[in-house]
Amino acid sequence: MSGIIFPASWHNNRSLNDHNDANAANYATLRIAPVRVDGQTRGMTWKTIRLELARTADYPSGSNAHAYVFRVPLDDDGFIEPKKLKEAEKRPVVRRFWRGEPDQSGVVIATENGWAFSYKVGDDDDETIFRLKDHPLKIGEYITITETDGSALPFKVISCHE
């Protein structure tokens, strides 16, 4: 089982680099088990990706207090593997951290226009990931996510690991 450590509350604007034993009580670990299909573990390509808000007018240096952590199957070039994603419909989880708002948990879904983060049944809350089917998820790359209010925000891939 793989795990990632993230602050239990992003309201204090700490980054993952601030994690140490002295403040471990402020952190939680998200554990995601490998996917099992027909008795076989198929988790070798599943990656945990962290996106942080890139430069915007409101955040000229970006913001680690506005972030997403999600898990999807990626090929060697960093593209989502649709077949593996479909085999494990509820495994591609996402967690949205937004300063001043409660954290949200959901899933990564395929839409007719590509990929989106969805937190409830229906598409009212879906956050579309612009051109993700044409863009790899690799550290340092930028992607655009359209929020539920229609605003398109840039995010930078900060980490990508098994």
Secondary structure, 3 states (H helix, E strand, C coil): CEEEEEECCHHHCCCHHHCCHHHHHHEEEEEECCCEECCEECCCCEEEEEEEECCCCCCCCCEEEEEEEEEEEECCCCCECHHHHHHCCCCCEEEEEECCCCCEEEEEEEECCEEEEECCCCCCCCEEECCHHHCCCCCCCEEEEECCCCCEEEEEEEEEEC
